[in-house]
Structure formats: structure tokens, C-alpha cells
């Protein structure tokens, strides 16, 4: 394979995943703040659910990082 295409694929993999993860975390945080403002008595449960969602969103970004690193260091050799 051509090294330039591998580099572009790695950059797109991590770039798109990180951007989408940031958008997802922003949307989830905004909705959690709205929910906490509407029902303050459930703020603790909402916060727990928010942190769980953020963990899963960040996991997809970490998977993309692993794929990018594999493309760079394994496929190139």
C-alpha cells in the first residue's frame, strides 16, 4: 500500500472519531444539564447516567486511536 493513503486513513479515523465523540459528549452534557434543571431531585442519578454515557462515547474514540496507531505502525512495516 502507498504510505500516503495509510497516513490519510489514520488521520481520518482519529479525526472523525474524536470530532464525533466531542459532539456526542456536548449533546449528552447539554441534555443532562437540561434534565437537572427540570428535576433537581434527580441530579445525582442523571450525573451517573451522564458519566456512563461519556465513558462509552470516549471508548469509541479510543478504539479509533488504536486503529490509527495500528495503521501507522503495523501496516507500514
N, C-alpha and C positions, 0 to 999 in steps of 0.2 A: 504494500500500500504506500501511497505517497504521504510523506511526513506532514505536509501542509494540510491535507484533508483530515488527518488524525488530530492535528492541533485544533483545527476549526471545530471538529466534532467534540473534542474535550471542552473547548471553550463554550460551545453552545449548550452542552449538557449541564455544566455547573452554572452557567449564566442564567439560563431559563429556569432551572430548578430553584436557584437562590431568589430570583425575582418573583417567581410564583409563590414561593414559601413566604417571602416578605409580604406580598399582597394578601395571602391567606391569613397570616398572623394579624395583619392590620384589620382585616374584616372581622375576624374572630374576636379580637380585643374590643373593637367598636361595639359589636353586638353584646359582648359581656358587660361593657360599661352601661349600655342602654338597659340591659336587664337588671343590673344592680341598682340603677336609678329608679326603675319602676317598682322593684320589690327589694328594698334594702335588707329585709329579714332573711333573704336567701343569698346574700352576698358571699358567704363562705362556701356554699355549695357551688355557686356559679364560678367562683375563683378556682375551685378544684377542677371543675369540668374544663375551664379555660386552660389551665396548666396541662391537663391531659391532652387536649387538642393541640396545644403548641408543641408538645413532645412528639406527637405523630407527624405534624407538619415538618418539624425540623428533621425528623428521621428520613423523610423523603429527600431533603436537601443533602443530608449526609450520604445517602445512597448515591446520589448524583456525583458527589465529590469522590466517592470510591470508584465509580465508573470512569470518571475523568482521569483519576490517577492511574487506573488500570490501562486506559487508552494511552496515556503518556509513557508510562514506564514498562509496560508489558508488551504492548503491540509494537512499539518502536524497536525493541531489541531483536 
